[in-house]
Amino acid sequence: MAILVLPRFHYLTHTSPNPTYRPRTRLHGSSVAAASMALKRARMESSAGRDTGAAVLWFKHDLRLDDHPGLAAASRCRTVVPLYVFDRRILSRFSDETLEVLLLALEDLRKSLKDQGSDLVIRLGTAEHVLQELVKEVKATKIFAEEEVEYDLCRMLDVVGKTLSAMSIPEGNPRFVLWNTPLYDIKNLKDLPASYDEFEKLKFTAISPLLPQKLPNLKVELTWGSVPTLEDLKKFMNDCLGKSKDHWTSINGISAESLFCSNKFVASRNQIQGLALSKTGDSNQSNSYNRSQNKRNESVFVTQRGNVVGGGTTVVLNALAAYLRYLEGTVRDDWQEVHEKLRHAESREGASFGTLFGPALCLGIISRRRAHYEAIKYEKERNGGFLSPFGYSAATVAAVADTVCSMEWYWLMASKSQFVDKGRYTIRIWRWKGFLIQYTVTGHEGPAILLVHGFGAFLEHFRDNINRIAEGGNRVWAITLLGFGRSEKPNVVYTEVMWAELLKDFIIEVVGEPVHLVGNSMGGYFVAIVAGRWPAVAKSVVLINSAGNVVPQYSSVPLSKERQTSAAAWLGARLLLFYLRLSIKNLMTNLYPTQVERADDWVINEMVRASHDPGVVVVLESIFTFNLSIPLNYLLEGFENRVLVIQGRKDPLYNSQTILALLREHCKGVTIRELDAGNSDSFLMAFITCDGIYCKLLFTYSGLLMLLLSIRQAIALMMSGRKQ
């Protein structure tokens, strides 16, 4: 498996109960032979016995001693200094509740290390500066760190590597050893099939987790540092932003549902200066960490909100044991609490595991393969030591195994997309609420533009537009939304509000400035929600054959309620998926009356590939719960900037003339352009009967976005009125 290229680094990956040093490099071209030679040298080095030098073990998302290949390798060194760095680049990705779990996990990790005669150095600052100072202080010759797939964290590792390689110390430049904890023994990412169904046919055996390793006694004098309170940690993060923190980013903690319920929108520019709802600025949570400490001995749900499992590895494993044994019942109070939380978190079948244990997995309090191992071990206990070929005997076992295997698949695809598959665009990874999202960016100067695809599509649908728009003097971002393409497809309830919040967070956290929003079909509806609820993040809006209606004199917003899928949705999604796999080429061809060639083999094959990804059926079920009742004219009435609507006259699914007439009458100030084209989306109306209930399933299927051939002109039109 390949991940990074850093100067003079050695890499480690675990593929057996006895980890060995394995060099890591991009596995393409002539570098494969070099990697093979380096691997032989590394194996010879690892067989030579204990290393006489000192090492730094840098904890990031691996807050455990159990099943820790990096710790196992570092334990061969004479002196090992464990380190955790509170670096804003790492912390900014976490919610307040995850930060609470992090602080408690660090306390437990420190206690576990002290029980071994070691300790944990805790520092606040940038990783490169902290490591540089610590390496000098302890004369370290190696730094062990877990590899990353997220773009910002990979870039952070690059900076750390360059800083270390520039050091001049008597012991020589320290070597960076990157490791991971794979669920499967995959020797080369180039051998990873593109489709999950092909991957399953290979029947990789899951690797058994490592037992906790003992580090050598630490006999050095250091300033260890203390675990900060949540209040101090949030103050540190705000101080790190400094002058770069703009008022418009204070909307980061405001949900769309709360705005709809209050019938308000977040104004733009100077009107938002009075808001105090930022992600890190809620004073009501300032003492939550102290309250969590008081709850620690009473519950495994240690945060202020009490929604997720937290604590150390032993606590989380105990909660996992309770979760798996839900059907057995128990008299233990702590297990009963887990069972109660499980019932409340089961928004859909199997979703409770990710909801309750997601932060613990994200922080590495337990590894994915430890969770998988415990689930399979329990399943064998229930079945006399055997696994049934017909599925798992307990829904909780299925929830754990399916979630972990899904997470592993998307991690593998994310790694491969960055370091092996070099396609037309450089793919970057962003983590949103613990899930991996793909995006790309092109251009170095000019206005920021964000392209948003429709339902069932992905960022490559803009493949013929991204560079052309960038060449016009723009910076262009294109994102693959959660649940589509090669982005992760977790077991959650998907809603139009959730996707809109994802876009808002992406603009704030990744783009870093207000953007010109371009949305196609259902993506247009998501864009309209963003512009209407958080106008501060949007400079202008382009809607291309957008989903959504125009309702005159609309004045009320229905309260957003928790949505759960029905039995009809479960069945309908599976029938629809089967039909689409058989008919996708014909459907795509029929939807492009003027440019049939746009429905080419590449995009059709990628759609078929994505249809086999784990979790895709869950995404399809969301079509039963979509709520598009809030009309476009209502969403956009609070948006003061320019809006362009592009509509195809040959759209077979809409009455274009009626829609455009309503837009002209009820959306004042909106610029409308008609094209002699069809619809880039297809609404497939399927009717099924389930338990005597007549259900109408609305499925939105995005194609190649043929209308985007005119995006360049659309952007030019939008830009013509902007202030220089």
N, C-alpha and C positions, 0 to 999 in steps of 0.2 A: 504494500500500500504506500502511496506517495503523498507527500503533503507540501513540504516547503523546500526551498533552496536557500540556505543561510551559510555564510562564509565559515569554513573550517568547523562545521558542525558534524557531530555523529548522532545517529538516531537509533531509537529503540522501539520495537513493537513486540507485543507479547503474542505468541502463537502456540504456546504450550505451557504446562505448569512450571517449567523452568525457563524464565525469560533470558534471552540473550540479546546482546547489542546487535541492532540491525541498522545499517546506514539507510538514510532516507533521502531520496532525490526524485526529481521528476522522471517518471519512467517513460521516456520517449527518446527516440533516436539513439545515439551512441552512448547516452548516459546509463543505459541498462547494463552494459558491460562493465562500466566503471563501478556501478552499484554492486555488481556481483563480486568484483575484486575487493571492494571495501568491506563487504560482508565477511569474506574469508579472514581479512585482517582483524575485524572486530571480534569474530568468534575466537580467534587465537588469543586476543587480549583478554576476553572474558574468562577463558579457561586458565589464565595464569594465576588466579587466586585473588585475594583481597587487594584492592587498590590502596596505595599508601598515601594518596592525596586526600584533600578535603573536597567536599561537594556541597552544593546548595540544592535542596529539594524545594522547588517553587510550586506551592499549591495554588490552584486557580479554581477549576471546576471539578476537583477531585478530593473533597474534604473528608477523607477516610483513610484508614490504614488497611482495611479489608480490600482484597482484590485490587491491588495497586502495583502494577508492573514497574512504574518508575521508582517506587519505594524499594521494591525487591532488588532492582539493579543498583540503586544508590547505597543499599545496605552493605555492598561489597567494599565501599570506601572506608578509610580509617576514621574519618570524621564526616558527619552529615549534619548540616544545619537546615532544619525545616523553616520555610518562610511563607508568609502570606502578605501580599501587598494590596492595600486598599487603593486601587488605581481607578480613577473615574471612568476610564474607557471600558473597564469590566463592569463596574457597579451601575453605570447608567442604563444598562439593559434590564435591570431588575426592578420589579414592583416593590412597594414598601413592604408588602407581606413577605416577599422573597428575601429582602434585606434582613428582616427579623429572623427568618430561618437561617440565613447565613451567619449572623452573629452568634446564635445559639450553637450552630454546628462548629464554629471556630472554638468556642469554649470547650466543647466536648473533645474536639481534636487535640487541643492543647493538653487537656487532662489525660487523654490516652497516651500522648507522647511523653508526658511527665511520668506516667506509670512505667515507661520503658527506660527511664533515666535520660530522656531527651527533653526538648521544649520546642516552642514555636515562636519564631521572631515575627513580630507584627509591625508593619510600617504603613504610613499613609504617604502617598506621593506617586510619582511615575515609576513604573517598573524598571525602566532602564537606569534611572538615577539610583534607585534603591539597590538594585543588583550590583551596579558598579561599585558602590560604597561597601556593600557587604562582601563582595568578592575580594576586595583589597583587605578588608579587616580580617577575614578568616583564611586568606590565601587559597581560595578555592580553585581547583583545576577543572571542575565540571559543574554544570548547572542542568538539573533534570526538570523538564516541564512537559505538560501534556500538550499535544498538538491541537490546532484549532482549524476550523473551516470558515468561520465568519471573517469577512473581509477586514473589518477594523481590528480584530484581534490578531489576524495573520500579519497585518501591517505593524501592529505593536510588537510582535515577535521579531519581525525584520529589524525594527529600530533597536530592540534589545540586542539582537545579534550583532548589528553593526557597532553598537557601543562597546560590546565585549571584545570584538575583534580588533578594535582600535586601542585597547588597553595595553600598557607595557608594564608587566610585573615580572619579578625574577622567576616565578614558577611557569611563566609562559602564558599565552592567551588561553583563557578557560574555554573548554569545549561545551557546546550546547547539545544536550541529548534530549530529543523529542520522542515521546512515547504515546501510545494509545491503549485502549482496552477493547479490542475488537470482540464482537460476539462470535464471528466466524473466522476460520483460518483462510483468508484470501491472500494468496501470495503476491498478486499483482492486480492493481485496479484495472489494468487494460483487459483483464480476463472477466471483468464484471459485465454480465449481460445488461442490455439497455432496458429490458422488460422484466418486471417482477415475476411474471409467470414462468419465464425462462430461468430466472434466478432460482425459483423454488424447485425446478426440475433437477437442479444440480445437487440438492439435498445436502447442503453443508451441515456438518455436525457442530453444534454449539460448543465453544470452549469452556471448560470448567473454570470457575473463578479461583484466584489465588487465596490462600489463607493469609491472615495478617502476618506481616514480617516484622522482625525486631531490628531496630536501628541500633548502632553502637552507642554506648554511653557518650553523652556530649559533655566534654570537659573543656569548655572555652568560656571566657568571660565576655558576655554581650549584654547590650541593653535590649531586653526582650520586647518591651512595649506591651500595651494592654489592649484588650478588645474594647473598642469604643461603644458608647451608647448609640442608639438609633438617632437620637437628636444630634449628637456630635457628628455622626457619620453624614447625615443630611446637610449639616452646616458645612462640612468639608467639601461635599460635592457642589454645593452652591458657590462656595469660595473658588473652587476650581474653574467654574464658568466665568467668574469675574466679569470683565467688560463685554465678553462675547455673549452674555445672556441678554437676549432681546425680549421686550415685553410680549411680543407675539407668541413666544414659546410657552407662556404661562397657561395657554389653553391645553397643554399636554395632558392634564389630569381631568379634563371635562369630557364626560361621555355624551354620546349622541342621545341615548335614552333619557338622560336627565334633562337635556335640552328640550326634547320632544314633550316630556311630561310637564315641564314648566312653560311650554309654548314660547320659548325664547331662543335667541341665537346669540353667538358670541361675536360681538362687533369687531371691526377691524381698526387698525392703526391706534390712535391715541385713546380710543374708547375702552381698550382692554387693560389700561394701566392699573385700574383699581381691582382687577381680579386677583384673588388669592387662592386659586384652585390648582396651582401647578403641581406637577408630579412629586416634587420634593419639598413643597412649602406648606403642607397642611399641619398647622400647629396642634390640631386635635390629636395627632398621632405622635407627638413628641415624646410622650412617656410610655408608648406602647411597648418598647423593649423592656423597660423595668417591670411592667405588668406581666409581660411574657415570662420573665424570670420567676415571678411568683407562681405562675401557672405550671412551671416546668415539671414539678414533682407530682402534679395532679392529672396531667393530660398530655397526650402526644400531639394535640393540636395547640401549639404553643404561641401562636401569633395573636395579636389583638382581635382580629376578626375570627380566628379559630376555624378557618376553612381548609387548611392544609396540614399535612403531617410534617413535623419538624423535630429537631433535636439531633443527637448523634446517631452513628450507624446502628448501634444496638437498639435504640428506641425505634428507629425507622423499620428495622427488620422485625421487631416485635409487632409493630403496626401492620406490616406486610403479612405476617403470619395470621393475624386476626382477620385481615381482609380476605385472604385465601380461604379461611375456614368459616366464612359467613354462613354457609348452609348448616353447619354443625351446631350453631348456638353456643352460648358460653355463660358462665356465672361470673366471669372476670369483668370488673367494671371498666377497665381500660379497653378490653376487646368489645364490650357492648357499645362503648362510645364510638369505636371505629365502625361498627355495624350500623349505628344510627346515622353517622355522617355519610356512609356509603349509600344508604337509601336516599338521602337528600341530594347527593351529588350525581345520582344516576339519571341525568337528563335524557340519556338514551342508552341503549344496552352497551355496557362495557365502558362508558365514559367516565365512571366514577374513579377508576384507577388513575387516569391521567390528571383528573381534577385534584385528587387528594395527594398524590405522590409526585406530581409534576415538578414542583420546586426541589424536592429532595433528589430527583434524578438529574435535574438541570445543574444543581450544585455538586453533584457527584458524592452525596452522602452515602448512597449505595450506587453501585455500577449497574448498567443495564443488564450485563450478563449475570450479576448476582441475583437480580430480580427474576430473570428468566430461569436461572438454576433453581431458585426456591419454588417457583411455580411448578416446574416440571417435577421436582422432587416430591412435592405434595400430590401431584397428579398420580405419580407412581404409587405412592402410599395408598391412595384410594383404589388402585386397580391391581393390587398384588404384585407391584414391581414392573408393570407393563404400561405402555402407551397405546391407546386404541387408535386404529387407523381411521376411525369414524368421527374423530373430534374429541374435545376435552369433556370430561364428565361434570365439571363445575364451571359456571359462567364466570366466576372470579378468576379461575385459572386461565380461561380464554382471554379475559380482559387484560391480564398481565402479559401473557405471551404475545398476543396480537399487538399490544401497544409497544412493547419493547422491540419486537421484530420490525415493526413499521418504523420506529425511530432509527433503528440501525440501518434500514434500507435508504432512508432519505439522507442520513449522514454519509453513507457510502456514495450516493449519487452526487451530493454536494461536493465531496472531496474529489471525485472523478471529474466533475464539470470544471473544476478550477485548475487541476494539476495534470490531467491526462487528456481529456477532450478539449482541444482548442478549436472552437467553432468560429463562426463569423463574428461573434461578439464575445467580449470578455465577461464571463459570468461572475457576479459577486453574490455573497451570501449575507443576509441580514437576519438576525434572530428577533422574532416578535412574539412576546409572551411565551417564550420557550420553544417556538417553532421556527424551522428554517425556511426562509423566503429567498427566492432568486430574483435578481434584478441586474440591469446593465446600465452603463452611463457612457455617453459619447459627447465629445466637445469640451473645449477648455475655457470658453468665454462666451458672454452673451446671456440673454434671458434663460431662465430655467424652465424647462417644459417636462411635464410628466404624462406619459402615455399609459392609458388604462384600458385593458382589453375587456371583452365581454365574457359571459358565462361559458365555460368550457374551453376558453382560449388560453393563450400564454404570450409571453413577451415577444417570442419569435414571429408572431403574426404581424409585427411591425418591421419585419426584417428589411423590407425595401424602402422604409421611410426614415428609420432612425438616423442613418448617416446623411441622408439628403437634407433632413431638417437641421442636423448639426452643421452641415456645410453652409447653411444660410446664416451662420453666426449665432447659433444657439447651443446651449448645453441641454442634452436630452437624456432623460431617465425613462426606462421602461421596466415595469415590474410584472412578475407573475404572481398573482394573488394567491393567498392561502387556499389550498384545495384544488389547484389547477396546475397543469403542466408538470414541471419537476419540483415545484414547491411542495412542502409537506402537506399531507392530508390527514390531520389528526381527527380523532373521534370526538368532535364537538358539534354543537348545534350551530349551523351556519345561517346567518341572517344578513340582509342588506345593510343593517346598522353596523354589524361587526366588520364587514368589508370596508365600509366608509371610515370607521375608526382606524383600521389598519392603514388606509391611505393617509389619513391625517397624521398619524404617528410617523409614517415613512417620510413625509415632507419635513416634519420637525427634526427627526433624529438622523436621517440620512442626507436628504437634500440640504437642509439647514437654512432654507430661505423660502419665502412664498413663491409659488410656481404658477405657470400657465397650465391649466388642467385640460386634458383631451381625453374624453371617454367615449367608447363605442358600445352601443346597445345597453346591456345591463351595467357595463362599466360607466356609461353615461349617467345612469341613475345614481350609482355610487358617487360619481363626481358631483352631481347636483346636490346630494346630501352634504358632502364636504363643503361645497361653496355656500350652501344655505345655512348650515349650522356653525361652521368655522370660517367665515369669509376672510379672516386675517391671513389664512394660508394660501389663498388663491388670488392671482392677479387678473386672470380672465378664465373663461370656460368655453370649450368647444364640445358640443354634443353631436355625435355622429349616429344618426338613426337611433336615438336614445330610447331606452325603455321608459315607461312612465306615461301618465296621462296629463291632460289639461282639464281642470275642473273649475268652471267659473264660480266666483264668490265662495270659494272654499276658505273656511276660517278656523276649523278645529283640527287638532292632531290627536289621533287615537293613542291611548296609553300603550306603551310598549310592554308586552307581557312575555314571560318566559315561554318559549315554544318547544313543544315536544312532537316528535314525528309519530305518526299513527301506523297501524298495521297496513293500511292502504298504501301509505308512503313506502313502507318497507318492501312490499310486493311490487308496487309500481316502478320503483327505482331499478329493481333487478330485471324486470321485464323490459324496461326502456333501455337499459345498458346492453342487454342481449340483442335487441333490435338494432341499436345503433352500430354495434360491432359488425353486424351483417350488412348494413345498408349505408355506412358512412360515405362511401365514395359516390354513390348515386345521389344521396342527399346533398352533398357538397356541390356536385356538378350542377344540379338543378337550381341551386340557390344563386348562381352567378350567370345570369342571362346574357351579360355583355362581355364578360371576360372569364370564360370557362377554364382557361389555362391557369388561372390563379389557384384553383383547387388541385395543386400538384401532389405528387406522390409523397414528398417529404413531409408536408404538413398533415396529410392524411395518416401516414405511418406514425407520426408523433402523437396524433390524437388517439390512435388505436393503442399505442404503447402506454399512454397515460391512463387509458381506460382499465388497464390491468394493475395499476398501482394500488397498494393497500390503502383503504379509506375512501376510494373513489365513490363507492355506493353511498356512503354517508353524505357526500357532497350532493349527489343526485337527489337524495331524499329532501334536501332543503328546498327544492322547487315546490314542495307541498306547503311550505310555511312562509314563502315569500310574502311580504306585505308591501305592495306597491301603491297602496291607497292614498298616500300623501302625494299630491300631484306636483308636477314640475313647476307650475306657476307659483305654488305656495313655497316650495323650496328655494326658488330663486328670487322671491320678492325682496328679501333682505340683502341681496348681493348687489353692490353698487357698481361693480366693474363690468367690463364688456362681456357679452355672451353671444356666441355664434352657434347657430343650429344648422346642421347639414342633413338634408333628407333626400333620399333617392326616389325619383318618380315611379320607378318600376318595382318598388317594394311590394311583393305579393301579400305581405302579412299585415300591412297597415293601409288605411285609407289616407294616403299622404296628403291629399288636398284638404281633407277635413282637419287633420292634425295641424297642418301649417296655418290654416285659417284661424284655428283656436289659439295657436301660439302668437300670431300677429295681433289678435284682438286682446288677449289677456296677459301677454308678457311684453309689456312696453319696454322699448329700448333694446330688444333682442334682434340681432341681425340674422337673417335667414337666407340660406343658399340652397337651391334645388339642383340636383345632379341627374343626368340621364343614366341612372344606374338602379340596380336592385338593392336588396337588403343584405348586409353582411351577416345578419343573424337569421336564424330560423326558429320560429315558434312552432313546436310540434305539439299538437293537441291530441292527447291520448285519453281515451275514456275506458275505464275499467269498472267492474262491479265487484264490490267486496263486502260481504256480510249484508247484502241488500242495500248498501249505500252507494249512490251514484257519485263517483269522484271524477272531477275534471283536473287533469294534471297538466300544468303549464311548464313546458321545458324550453328553456332558452339556450340555443346552441350557437356559439360564435364561430364563424368561419374565418376566412383569410382577410377580413376587413378590406374588401375591395375598395370601399369608399376612401380608404386612407391614401389612395393614389393622389387625392386632392388635398391631403393634409398640409402639404407645403404651402399651397396657396392660402389655405385657411389660416395657418399660423401667420403668414405675411399680412393677411387682412387684420388679424387681431393685433399684431404689433404696430400696425400703421397708426393706431390712435394712442399708443403708450407714450408717456413722458420720457424724454431722453435724460 
